[in-house]
Every structure is written in C-alpha cells, then in structure tokens.
C-alpha cells in the first residue's frame, strides 16, 4: 500500500479556461463554483451518462493527483481523468480509465440522497486518483457517469489537482477519524429529552513518529506554505483503482487544526502529529 498522500497546492484554481464538452451545467451551478470552498456551492449536470469538464491552463503544469471533494457520486458511478499537452488538441499524456465507485453510505436521516443539501449533516463523498507525476499538462478532462443517481444530476463541490507529497515513512498505526456532531439536547421539566439537531463534520488525526530529515523538511515547508488558513486534501489509503469504503472513510478535505510541533525523539528521526478538520 502507498504511503499517505497530500495535495496542498491546488493548481485547479489557476486554470485559464473551464468549459463543458457539451453545455449542460444547471443554472446557478456553473463550473466557477468548483473554485469555492463553501460546500453548498456546487457544479451540477443533469447528464448522468457522460458529462465532461475541460480544464485548460495557459502554461504547462505537473499533476500526480486529482480529487473531487463533496460529490453525490453513488455506487455504480465512475470518473475518468485524461491529461493532454495542449489546450485544444495535442498528445494524450495520461488516462486513468473509468474509475468505479463501489460503495456509498446511506443518506443522513431526513434526506433522500447524499447531495449538497446533506453535506452539512454527513452527506457527500470524496473520490480521488493518484498516479505517477505527469509534466507538461495544459489540459485536463474529467468525464463522469452516475446512472440512477436519486438526485437526477451529478454534483461536485470542489476539485483539487496538483502534485502530491508522499512521505518516505508512512503515518503510524492508530490514525483516527472523528465524527463531530454539534447536536445538543435539553431535558424538560416533564423529563423529556428535546434535541436540537446540529451539523456533522469529520476530523482526521494521525502521527508520524519516525520521519527522516527529508520528510521533516517537506512537512515544515508544507506548514510554512499553507499554515492553518488554506485547505488540503489527504488520503491515508491512496490509489488509482476502484473507490471502496476504505478510501471514502480515510480521506478528507479540510484545514490543519493544530500548530505544527516537530520533536527529535532520537538521532536523525523526527516526530509530529497532525489533525485536520473538514471544511
């Protein structure tokens, strides 16, 4: 299994052009929304069989990972990423093939789907693909399918693309994912429990207790670069194959929640703990 992978420099936001191969975005849910970190701002297409986004850059980019955060992709859906060396034609540099989603969680209580209406209550799904680094990219195409989606449309809140960082030494065993439920309860004078439903978000926490000097330098650079103000995408179980429950549960799009403290537990080995909270 690959070590954890982190996307923290999102070149998607630097695109020079974004369009659909066939116009089909829902009014109010255009491609520009994919640059916004507010979960409720999404791109939608009522084409469930083959909507294709075409993203271009004015200069060559390097890409080794692409993530689609907060989607309504259910089991049976697919996504495919192709990279080219020209904004309009050119040579195919990489093709992931159609990557299937093999699992989806039930919608939160009170919702009929895992779409954006439920994102604040535990809905939505992240999917991602990681691959060997590809240089000279000037165009990225993302094609999707989601036959039978109960929403009647495909929906994505955020795209993250760029070059991933992977440590030489993986995260320690014991990484955990927390579900943070802000629901509150009050006991009435009659003895009844009155519940005020709150939002549900996730947090991921893990340690790296045996980093070498190269990993320590890269982690310092990451934190100095984005701090706690900018989002990142982390997968503890990265791959480029089918999206399983394990992948759905072990990746997160969020922000660092703790200051970075690096310790020196023994000679030329470094230790740090990270906690990331969902946006």
N, C-alpha and C positions, 0 to 999 in steps of 0.2 A: 504494500500500500504506500502511496506517496505521502510525504510529509504534508503538514498543513500548508495552505497557500493563501496569500493575502493580496488582494487588489486594492491599492490605495491611491494611485494616480490615475484618475478616470479620464482617458483621452476621448471618451464618447462626447463629453461636454465641449470639446474643441472642434466638433465637426463643422465643415463648411457648407454641407448640404444634407438634408434629410427628406426623403420622399417615399411614397409607396409605388411599387411597380404598376399597380392598378389602383386608382383612387378609391378609397373605401373607409377612411377614418371616420368615426362618428363625430358629428358636430359637437364641439366643446371638449373633445378628447383627441386632440391632434398630437402629432409626433413631438412637438415642442415640450409637451408635458413630461416627456421621458427624461428631461434635464432637471426636474423639480423634485426635491426630497420630501415634499408633502405627499404622504401615501395616497390620499384621496384624489390627487391629480394624476390621472391615468391616460394612456393611449388605448383606444378601443377600435376594433374592426368587427363588423358583423359577418365578414367572410371567415367561416370556420374551417375552410378546406385548404387555403393556400395564400393567406396574406403575406406579402414580402416587403420588408423595410429595406431601403437602400441608403446607406450612410456613407458620405464621402468626406475626405479631408483634402486640404489644399497642399499638404506636404506629406511625405511618407511617414508612416507610423510603425511601431513594433507592438505586436499583440501576441499574448500567450494565454489569455483567459478572457472569457465573456460571461457575465452573469445577468440574468433577468430577475429583478427583485420585485416581490409583491405582485405575483401574477395570479390569474384564476385558472391556470392550466391544471387539468384533472388527469387521472389515469387514462391512458389512451392518446393523450396529446403528444405532439412531437415538436421539436425545434431544430433548425439546421442553420449553421453559420458557415458562410463562404467568404473568403478573403481574396482580393484582387489587387494588382499593382497599378491600376488605372481607374480614374473616377467614372469612366463610361464603358470601356471595353477591357482591353488588357489580358493578362495571363492569370489564370486561377492559381493562387498560392497555397490555399488550404481549404479543405472541405471536411467538416465534421461528420457529414452524413446526417440523416434524420435521427436525432436522439430521442428515444421514447421516454415519456414519464410513466412510470409503472405503479405509482401509488398516489393517493390523495387522502387527506384527513377529512373527516366529516365536517360539514359547515357548523359554525358555532350555533348554539341554541338560539332560535329566533330568526335565523337566516336560512335561505334556500340554497345558497352557494357559498363558495369561498372567495367571491369577488370583493370589490373595493368597499362595499357597504359593511363588510365584516372584517376588514383589515384591522380595525382598532380593537377587535374582540377575539383575536386569534386566528382569523382567516388569512387567506393568501398562501402562496408557495414561492420559494426561491428555486430557480434552476440555474445550472452553470455548466460550462465546459472548459477544461484546461488542456493545453496541448503544447508541443514544442514551439518555442518562440518563432514567430514569422515576422520578418523585416520587410520594409518596402510596401506596406499596405496603404493604399489610397481609397479603397472601397470595401465596405463590409455589407453583406446582405444577410438578413435574418428572415427565414421563412418558417411559418408556424402552421400547425393544424390542431384542432380541438373538437373533433366531431362529437356531437351530443352534449356539448357544454350547456348546462342548465341556464346560464346567463343569456345564451343566444348570441354571445360575442366573445372575442378574445380580448383580454385586458392585461396590460403591463404598466406598472408604476414607474420603474426605473431600470435603465440599462447601465451596466458598469463594464468597461472594457479597458484593457491595457496589458502591461507586463506584470505578471505576478511575482511576489517574493516568496521563496520557499527556504526555510532554514535547513542547515545541514543536519541538525539534531531536532527530532520532532518534539511536539508537546508531550509532557509527561502523561502517564495514565492518571485518570481521575478528573479529566476535564468534565465540566458540568454545564448543563443548560437549565436556566431557571425560567419559570413562567411567573411573571409578576402581575398579579390580579389586584386591581385597586378597588374592588368591590368592598363595600362596608355594610355592617349590619347593626341594627339597633333593637334592643329589647323593649317592648312597650309595657305599660303598667298591667296589661292583661296577660303578659307573659309570651306574647307573640314575637317572633323574630322578623323584623322588617328589613328587607335587603334593598340596598341601592346599588344597582349593577354598575361596575366600573369597567375600565378598559383592561385588556390583557396584552402585555408585551413580553418579549423574551430578553434574556441576557445570557451571555456565554462567558465562562471563566475558565482559564487554564494557566498552567505554569510551564516554564521551560527552565529546568534546573541544571542543565549541563551544556549551555551554549558555548561554542568556541568563540575565538576572537572575531572571526568573520561574521557570525550570527549576531554577536553583541553590537558590532559596528552597524550592521544593517538595521537592527532594531532601534538603536539610538537615532539613526538617520530617519527612520520612519516616524518616530515620535516627534523629533525636532521639525519634521516636514509638515505634519498634519495636526499634531497635538490632539486635543480633545474637541476641536472645533469642526473637523472635517470627517465625513463618513468613510468607511472602508468596508470591503466585503471579505469575509473569512470563511473558508471551508476547511473543516478538520479532516474530511474524507474526500479529497478532490478526485476527479476523474474526468473522462470524456465518454463514458458509457451511459447506460440507462439510469434514469433518476429514480432511486429507490427511497424507501422511508428513511434509511440511514442517512442518505445525503440531505433529504429535506430537513431532518432534525438537527444535523450537525453543521449547518452553515447559517450565517447571519449577516445582515446588512445593518450596520449601526455605527456608533461612535465609541471611542475609548472612554471609559468611565472612571478610571483611576490614573493618577500620576504614575509615570514610569520610574520604578526604582530598580536599579541593577546592582546586584551584590556579587561579591567574589568569594564563593564558598570554599574553593580550593584552587590550586595553581592553574592559571590559564583557563579556568572554567567560570562561567558567569550564570547568574540566575535572575529571573524576572517573572512576575505574574501579571496577567492581563485580564481585564474584564471589559466586555463590550456590551453596550445596551442598544437594543433595536431603535431605529429612528422612529 
